[in-house]
Amino acid sequence: MRLVPLERCESKMMLGQSIYDGNGRVLLAKGTELSDRLIQRLKKLHIYSVYIEDELSQGIEIVESVPERLRIEAVNVITDSLNTIAELKDTSGSNLQGMMKTGRAIRSLQKVFKDLLSCLSENRTVINLLATTKIHGNDIYQHSLNVTIYACQLAIENGLPLKNIEEIGLGAMLHDVGKVFISHEVLNKPGKLTEEEYEYVKKHTELGFDLLRKIHEIPMTVSHCALQHHEKLDGTGYPRGLKETEIHSYAKIISVADVFSALTSHRAYRTPFLPHEALEILYAGSGSQFESKQIQLFKGCIAIYPQGLTVKMNDGRIGIISDYNFHSVGRPKVRIIRDEYNQKIVPYEIDLSSKEHLTLDIIESDPLLY
Ligand SMILES: [Fe+2]
């Protein structure tokens, strides 16, 4: 299987992964043969690239960090829970029925997080969410799940006790709850936001915090994740411009996960960044915006070069990432498909982490290379 940009897709190509809508319903099943009409339809849905099964990439399997079934369940629980909690906004604390509903919503979130956590702790793998093609439309919920998965893995890498990991998980699922109150048009505006619109969007941090702190089942540290996840070490963040130690450690973890998830997602005004590009942007803010330690640990959590991605080596050869090396995430296994003169060849595999290939580097990774 390999990742192919939609603009390079042709009819008769076979889908290697199912494509879902935001509610987890299958739009196009794995194994579907693409037609010009289907390709046009996917373009309209802002799908940027798809996994294709072909002879060249035969045998390259995409390892899922979290099984599809659990991702769909989690996104549904997050959607229902965030909306239930948002209903509390205009009710007083004495609304017993509302409080009971909210209590149930929190317990559902905690339960689904437990499942995510056990899945991530059992399958020692690097996270690749590139494969989770979803139709955009309810970005907040899908984004909240991705942030939760990244933040959970980062919390594990930090060696934190279970109680802290669970609080970070709940904080990550709820960090953008305030966005439920921000208008869809502004959140999905195709161009740059005006200053006024940006100030309005920024309010989601305080709106979320005000809502969460009313709920007694939610620890204050979790409410602070909603308030502080856009704060930066150097004080340039919002809403309060907090610095260094003034920012809660949970918010520092969620902020790294949040920015990475946002960069690697489709936006109305740009195509998604690939993981290694998003990581470079995080590195540029290491020590000024984000804690250097968190960026270092995060690098070990994610699939910098996900399986199925086309890459170019410093000697000109082109290949497809065929597998990870957990001991060296930046040096994966590559199936070479074109030689240094850009000629098609009989494919063969090389392992960039082995001694004989240490002089080779990936200089470009882009599905458009082939
Ligand atoms: Fe946010």
Residues whose N, C-alpha, C, O or C-beta is under 5 A from the ligand:
A	BS01	LIG	D176
